Amino acid sequence: MLSSLTTNGTALKPRSILFDIFGSYVRYRGGVVGLSNLTQLLGWFGVSEDSVRVTLSRMKREKWFSSKRAGRASFYSLTPKGWELLDEGLERIFERYSNPWDGNWHMLIYSIPEEHRSAREKFRKELTWRGFSSLAASTWVSPHDRSEGLRSFLPPGSQMQIFSSRTPSAKADVEIAASCWDLISLNQDYKDFIRAFEPWADPSATKDFSPEQAFVTRTQITHNYRLFPFRDPDLPTRLLPHDWSGHKAHSVFRATLRNLEATAWIAFDSVYEQPPTVITATPG
């Protein structure tokens, strides 16, 4: 069993590992994988067979997974809902904003009836994921226009308005960014990430990794970096602190994944078995 601890000392959860396995590997092998394969892969992280089954069962009830059977063997695949989540995450994690900023702030004002509190919280989480931040009550702001499709998250009786505006100066822009996002804390976490993983960005540092070690490490770094898009709105450079470490952290992340990719695939393919042609859907 290899270590399943992240750099901040918390164990990777089976749910997170499963999403990464499907996003990084299973999607490129047809999108279906056997329960026995998943059990062995998660075993490298210290996750028991019972925990794998319980987690998959829960995620199936939540409509993230569907399952099928071939004889006594079970096979799992993500639902359209699951693939949509991974595809959205893939874009935010791997693609960074590079176009020049035109200086426009995109303002969003909304109103959701009190009886739809759960929908209100879901809407706020979606805004945060898209890089918006609260400027005032029910007023959110972002330097990027990422409002497409947001109305689909609003329950009946809700209202939403979107418009663009500019501040009188570059100084005011920086002040808005500093007040809306905790850039100091985020920058420190980026520095911690770099300190933890930069040694592995050098190919010579990972050339002796075993396949299982490469697989686990690649999953760890993906997990650690995946947390940043929830906090980092990917602000234009002119709005960031002068010592901003986010760009370097992204480079370290990409380089480490690239260095470990071939060896991690050896680990996955040593376990993965092609599902049979005929499998039957199971209820749930």
N, C-alpha and C positions, 0 to 999 in steps of 0.2 A: 504493500500500500504506500502510495506517495502522499506527500503533504497536500492538504486541501485548504491551507490557510492563505488568505489574502495578505497583502502587506500591512493592513491595519489590524491583523490578528483575528479576524472573524472568519468562520468557516464558510466556504461556498455552500449554498443551499442546493438541494437536488433539483428544484424547479429551475434555478438559474443555469445549472449545468446542462439540463435537458434542452433548454432553449438554445444554448450555444452549440451543442452537438448537432441539433437539427439545422441551425443556421450556417454553421461552418463546414459541416460534413455531409449529413444525410441528404440535404437538398441537392447535392451533387452526385448522389448515388440513387436517384429515382424518388427520393422523398419518403421511403418506407423502410422501417428497420424493425428487427425482431426484439421482443422483450428480453430474451436471453443475451443478445448483443448489448442492449442498453444496461442490463444488470452488470455485465462484465466491465463496461466502460466506466460506469459510475463507481464500481468497486475500487478503481484506481484512486478515487477521491475519498475513500473510506465510507462510502454510502452502502448500507446493507441492502440485501435483496428485498426485504420487507419494506424498507423506506422507499425504494424505487417503485414497488407496486402501489403503495399508498399514494405516493405523489402523482403517478400516472393516472390512477383512478380519480383523484381529486381534480386534476387538470382536464380529464375527459368530461367530468360533470360540468366543469366550467366552460366546456366547448372549445378548449384549445387543441385537443387531440381527438382523433377517431381511432378505432381499433378494428382489426380483422383477425380471423383465425384460419390456420391451415393445419388440420388435424388437431393436435394438442398445443401447437405453438401459436402465440399471439404476436401480432405485428401492429406497429403504431405509425401514424402519420399525422401531421398537423392539419387542422381544419383551415378553410379559407381565412377565418378570423386569426388563426395562429400565424399563417404565412404573411398576412397583412401587417401584423405587429412586427414580425421580423424584418420585413421589407422597409417599414418606416424607420426602424432602429438602424438598419444597415446604412440608410442614407444619412441620418444624423451623425452616426459614429464615424463613418469613413469620409464623408464629403465635408469640406470646410469652405466657408464663404470666402471668395477671392475677388469678387467684382468691386470696383470702386464704389464707395457710398455716395449717394446723391444728396445727403444731408436731410432727407425727409424722415420724420418719425411717423410711424403708422399707429394711430390711436384707435382703440376699440372700446366702445361703451356698450354695456349690455344690462339687461334686466331680466331676471328669472323669478317667476312667482315663488312665494314662500313654501308652497306645498311641494315644490320640486327641489328640495334641499340636496338630495343625492345627485340629481342632474347638475345642480350648480357646482358641486364639488368636482364632479367628473369634468365639467367644462373648464374649471380653473386648472385642473391637472393637464388638460389638453393644451391650454394656453401656455402653461409653463413649458411643456414639452416642445412647443413650437418656438420658444424663445421670447415670449412676451413676459412682462413683469408688471406688477400692480403699481400704478402711479398714484391712484387714489381709489376710493371705494367704487367698485364696478367699472373702473377706468384702467385699461391696460395699454402698454406701449411696447413697441419693438422697432428697431431700425430696419427690419426686413418685413416685406409683405408676405406673410405666411397665413393669410386669413382664408384661403380657399378651402371650402368644405366645412368651415366651422359652424355654419347654420344647422348642419345636420345633427349637431350635438345639443341643440336647444329644444327643450320640451314645448308643448303648446302654451301659448300665452306669453312667450318670451319676446324680447326685442333686442336688436343688435344694430349698432351703427359703426361704420368704419370710415375714417378720413385721415388725411395726411396733414402734417404741419411742420413748421421749421422754427428753430429758436433763433434769437438775434445774433448768436455768436458761437464759436467753437468751444469756448469755455463753458457756456451753458449746456452744450451737448455732453461734455465730459461730466458735468455736475449731475445731469439726469442719469447717466449711466452709473455713476458711483452711488447714487441714492437708490436706484432700483435694483441693483445686483450687488451682492457681497463679493466684489472682485478681489479684495484683499485675502479673504479666506480661501476663495477658489484658487487664486494664484499660488498660495502656500501649498495647497493640496496637489497642484500640478508639479510643484518643485519636489514634493515628497514622492510623487509617482516617478519622476525622472530619476531621482536618487535610487529608487528601488529597482527600476527596470532598465536604465540606460546601459549597464554592463552587458545586457543580453542583446543590445542593438548591434553589437560587434559580432560578426559571424564566427570569429575565432573563439568566442566565449561559449558558444552553444554547439560547436562541432562535435563534442563528445557526449552530448545528451543522448540518453537512451530514448527509444520511441515513446515509451510511456511517460517519461519525464518531459519530453517535448510537448506531448499532448496535454498533460496537466498544466504545464507552465503557460502554454498558449491559451488555455481556457481561463487561467487565473488573470492574465494580463487583459484579456477581453472583458472579463467581469469587472475588473477594476476600472478600466477606461470607459465602459458602458455607463457608468454612473455619472460621468461628466456632462453629457448632453442635457440631463435633467436640470443642471445648475448653470451651464454655460450657454448663453444665447448666441454665441459665435459673433460677437460684436465686431464692427469694423475697427481696423487698427488704430485709427485716430481717437477712438473712445477708450482705449485700453491703457493701463499703467505702462510706464516706460520699460519696466523690468518684466513684462508679461511673459510667462513661461508656457502658456497654452499651446503655442505653435510648436515649440520644441517637444513638448509632451506628445503631441500628435505624431511628430516624426519618429520619436522613440517607439511609440506604439506600433506604427506601421512597419518599422524596420525589424522589430522583434518578431512580429507575426510572420514576416517574410522569411526571417532566418530559421524559424521553427517549423515552417509549413510542411516541407517535404518529409521531415522526420515524424511529425505529428500524423501525417497521412499514413505513414507506414504502420503506426500504432492502430489507427482506426481500421485500416484494411485488414490487419491481422485478426481482427475480431468480427468484422462485418461479414454477414452471409447474405447473398442475394435472395430475396423473398421468392417463394414459389409463384408460378404464374397464376394459379387459381387459389384465391383466398376469399373467405366469406366474412362479410361485415358482422360485427357483434353489436348487440343492442346497447344503448346508453347515450 
